[in-house]
Amino acid sequence: MVRGLLGKIAARSLSVAGKWQQQQLRRLNIHEYQGAELMGKHGINVPRGVAVGSVDEVKKALSEVFPNHSEVVVKSQILAGGRGLGSFKSGLQGGVHIVKADQVEEIAGKMLGQILVTKQTGPQGKIVSKVYLAEKLSLVNEMYFAITLDRTSAGPIIIACKKGGTSIEDLAEKHPELIVKVPIDIFTGITDEDAAKVVDGLSPTVADRNASIEQVKKLYELFCKCDCTLLEINPIAETSDNQLVAADAKLNFDDNAAFRQKDIFALRDPTQEDAREVAAAKADLNYIGLDGEIGCMVNGAGLAMATMDIIKLHGGTPANFLDVGGNASEGQVVEAFKILTSDDKVKAILVNIFGGIMKCDVIASGIVNAAKQVNLKVPVVVRLEGTNVDHGKRILKESGMTLITAEDLDDAAEKAVKAAVN
């Protein structure tokens, strides 16, 4: 399953990074079982399935949903790809298993509450709070299907491949000729001709062609109606009864559409997200976690990016992007410091404020109050300039805090790098 770029061939078409990296993505990601349920509501063929969160729920599902099934697919539910090839920290290999009905309870029990590590979670992994039990279909052919947003065509693009069920990144790199891309005119919408090109790219062997075209059109309609940024099915498969079925479901949604997609955004699972980014969102702060050692608190996105660049120029690595905005309150500054100090990798903090709408004295008061609430164990470099700068500096000086002051951004970055090293 691709949770990343379709190799070089589709580098500009897909916006999901294949290699793990800690970054805040401006979209909602939901679990597979939630995506399958949403697809089913829109007339898309999906396997029968149910999500469970305990062994008792597993027993109930087996008796009520799968009473006559000899085999069941057991899928761990985390918001990351590569589950099938992942491994649990407990030792269990693979996050997806096809097992006999009498083994479902045992396998699900070994998954629930455990940490699954995949190539996209990073070494820390993600906890499995839900397991998706799905019927085992008799598949005769597995293919790949995705819809995402394409900058080149300035609209949705459908990506299809007649081979699926495995790493689409590797396939796209080795056999780019198998990847079919069909841009869709955002104003005209998907036409029968567009859908037919997609079906030709999938090259189904037994599924009814006209029915497959209708399924493709329904998938596109779901993508638009629900404000998706990504709809990916790997595999989309043909069954022995000649149907085209979405045997997997990965859907992402535009955060800007939260106001009109309330039911969908109610599905958000904050336990699967970076705790720092969840806390930042609650405090109305713009935060993106990175992998460096210098925590940054800046006002203004442009200045924040410039600060990160200059830190790199001096040999350091930023631990985050954090824009407190133009009118952050003292309380938001305190929350910002709590988020920065919660990162164990942070060895120094750089505060870079150019006061325009944001007043330097508010930032200074926030820093002082944060120091009272948070046990600061790392050096703090402060550069203040702009509105009420003298008042702000006086607040910091009279606080008794041990701070490293800087005259300009270059000086601040250099001191922050040295402080982190020392």
VENPEPE-V312056 format. One record per backbone hydrogen bond with DSSP energy under -1.0 kcal/mol. CO is the residue of the C=O (numbers start at 0). NH is the residue of the N-H. If there is no record, write none. Layout:
BEGIN
CO;NH, CO;NH
END
This chain:
BEGIN
4;6, 5;9, 7;10, 9;12, 9;13, 24;26, 25;254, 27;252, 30;34, 31;35, 32;36, 33;37, 34;38, 35;39, 36;40, 38;41, 38;43, 39;42, 44;245, 47;134, 49;132, 51;130, 53;57, 54;58, 55;59, 56;60, 57;61, 58;62, 59;63, 60;64, 60;65, 69;100, 71;98, 72;133, 73;96, 74;131, 77;79, 82;85, 82;94, 85;93, 86;116, 87;90, 91;87, 94;75, 96;73, 98;71, 99;102, 102;106, 103;107, 104;108, 105;109, 107;111, 110;113, 113;127, 114;88, 115;125, 116;86, 121;124, 125;115, 127;112, 129;76, 130;51, 131;74, 132;49, 133;72, 136;138, 137;239, 140;237, 141;163, 142;235, 143;160, 144;232, 145;158, 146;230, 147;156, 149;154, 154;149, 155;183, 156;147, 157;181, 158;145, 159;179, 160;143, 166;170, 167;171, 168;172, 169;173, 170;174, 174;177, 175;178, 179;159, 181;157, 184;188, 190;194, 191;195, 192;196, 193;197, 194;198, 195;199, 196;200, 197;201, 198;202, 207;211, 208;212, 209;213, 210;214, 211;215, 212;216, 213;217, 214;218, 215;219, 216;220, 217;221, 218;222, 219;223, 220;224, 221;225, 222;227, 223;226, 226;253, 229;251, 230;146, 231;249, 232;144, 234;246, 235;142, 236;244, 237;139, 237;140, 238;241, 241;207, 242;238, 244;236, 244;246, 249;231, 250;29, 251;228, 251;229, 252;27, 253;256, 254;257, 256;259, 256;260, 260;264, 261;265, 263;266, 264;267, 268;271, 269;272, 273;277, 274;278, 275;279, 276;280, 277;281, 278;282, 279;284, 280;283, 285;322, 287;320, 292;346, 292;347, 293;318, 294;349, 296;351, 297;323, 299;303, 300;304, 301;305, 302;306, 303;307, 304;308, 305;309, 306;310, 307;311, 308;312, 309;313, 310;315, 311;314, 316;292, 316;293, 317;291, 318;289, 320;287, 321;297, 322;285, 328;332, 329;333, 330;334, 331;335, 332;336, 333;337, 334;338, 335;339, 336;340, 339;342, 342;345, 347;294, 348;380, 349;296, 350;382, 351;298, 352;384, 354;386, 358;362, 359;363, 360;364, 361;365, 362;366, 363;367, 364;368, 365;369, 366;370, 367;371, 368;372, 369;373, 373;375, 378;348, 379;403, 380;350, 381;405, 382;352, 384;354, 385;388, 386;359, 387;391, 388;392, 389;393, 390;394, 391;395, 392;396, 393;397, 400;402, 403;381, 407;411, 408;412, 409;413, 410;414, 411;415, 412;416, 413;417, 414;418, 415;419, 416;420, 417;421
END
